[in-house]
Amino acid sequence: MGRDGGADVLTGAEGDWPRPRLLASRCLEFDHCRWNGAVVESRFVRLLADRADFVTVCPEVSLGLGVPRAPIRLAGRDSASARLIQPSTGRDLTDEMRDFSRRFIAGLGRVDGAVLKFRSPSCGISDVRVHSPDGSGGPVGKRPGLFGEAVLEALEGVPVVHEGRLLNFALREHFLTGIYTLARFRAAREEALASRRAGPLVAFHSSAKLLLLGTSQKEERRLGRIVAGSGSRLEEALEEYRAGLGRALARPAGRGAVVNVLLHAMGYFKDRLEPAEKGVFLDCLEGFRAGRLPLSACQAVLRAWNARFPDEWLSGQFFFRPFPPDLSGMEDSGRGRLGR
Ligand code: SF4
């Protein structure tokens, strides 16, 4: 039996998954609140809506702009000096939007991730066009929207994406891994604080070990030292661990590091395997390293071995089941895959 709420993660038995708490732009599937009364379709937001607890917001509606409304845009001589304006009325909404963003984020509470609308002058997290002050000519630059910028600054160490990134296989899996790992940590943190014991943190770190080794060995060691010294300073240790976990998860796992993790996992079975079985696995690893095979092919071999020779620690590793497998699917925008 693994440690994930009763799930045996390596052998694939389903258990209780935590529900990530996510911030989302309200126009993504939740409400017809775009300037023209439209809603934006996002299959993955729709899928996640059944599995996660969403806090949704439409900053423009919150400013009282109504639906439908005259469009707003960023305008200025350059990106740094851009203002949020409504050209048809001449209103400058910059200070109001900044003030709203500060107040909203202060009351948001802990979230495990955010999905914000691509290229919106309010919600965008990058690539929002900045128009010239008089609206003539092409864009003078690109930058985040004002609300998106405030979210990025405030939610350091939390995965923040736009809905377009969820169309990309590798980026989607990286996002899902991040939000589910943070949701698992949030549950462990609450348990540790309620019991005044470091046990749940120790168990979390143990289950996250292979996942962390696949992303950053340095952070894995640093996080291990925080856990080791957490006994007399639990609250501070939990905060330090959360910050380090965010850093460790910020970059996707590297293919070479993941191969090392898979070899490490094979070590649990190697004395009980036939040379031909090891050969099949090593071929599989080579295929993954070369980008010809998905990670799931190598994981399937380990699953079969673990079914024959069950190992409790390995079974509980988040690495083998970082998020509910039915959430990802195979769809890809074609802009790159890690091949999980
Ligand atoms: S992008 Fe943001 S501000 Fe614009 S409609 Fe969507 S939620 Fe509202």
Residues whose N, C-alpha, C, O or C-beta is under 5 A from the ligand:
A	BS01	SF4	S25 R26 C27 C33 R34 W35 V57 C58 P59 E60 K117 S120 S122 C123
